[in-house]
Amino acid sequence: MTIRVLLADDQTIVRTGMAMILAAEDDIEVVAQAADGVAAIQQADQHRPDVVLMDIRMPRLNGIEALRHLHRSGAAHTPKVVMVTTFDDDEYVHQALHNGACGFLLKDAGPRLLAEAVRSAASGEALISPSITVRLLQQFARPAAAAAPARPSPLSQRETEVAALVSRGHTNMEIAAALHISAGTVKTHLTNIQSKLGARNRVEIAAWTWESGLAR
């Protein structure tokens, strides 16, 4: 099945480069492009993409606000959104996570990682690479977590192990291999974890794990 992608970035050269890279992939189709958040919303409503690669810093409406609109309650179509970021965008990461972003992509990501980001988002394997996500998610680890009274975790021991591996960017297959369980069992654990935490995706699971100190 072809993955339909919307590119939202205010830099024409960035959009053009990403479009050329993704055009070489047999299972990915770029259906629209947008130069700002307002246009991104309009194009998403019109073309109903599966995945949106959304720049955080854009004119008229930034990526966070556009993400919030796309994931608003009652939306007829809710695409997976991967935020396109730079390493100095940490201040926006928490907002993006809690508004439904399913991953992060560096602006200087190469062709392989760009295509992987799209496929990962489409399939729910939203943590693209530890080199990107772990550094960002570590920002949410409370400095005083060790000194603060531990709050009871709603997760079982096995679920905690799965969540910790998710927080470090492992895919379902990697988690299955590390814990010597099947990929189907990993999916079951992830479903239970999301239900217990009220998390919308595995990135929110990872954020909770870092915030609670369990990732360490």
Secondary structure, DSSP 4 states (H G I P E B T S, - for coil): -PEEEEEE-S-HHHHHHHHHHHHT-TTEEEEEEESSHHHHHHHHHHH--SEEEEESS-SSS-HHHHHHHHT-TT-S---EEEEEE-TT-HHHHHHHHTTT--EEEETT--HHHHHHHHHHHHHT-----HHHHHHHHGGGS-TTTTTSPPPPPSS-HHHHHHHHHHHTT--HHHHHHHHT--HHHHHHHHHHHHHHHT-SSHHHHHHHHHHHTTT-
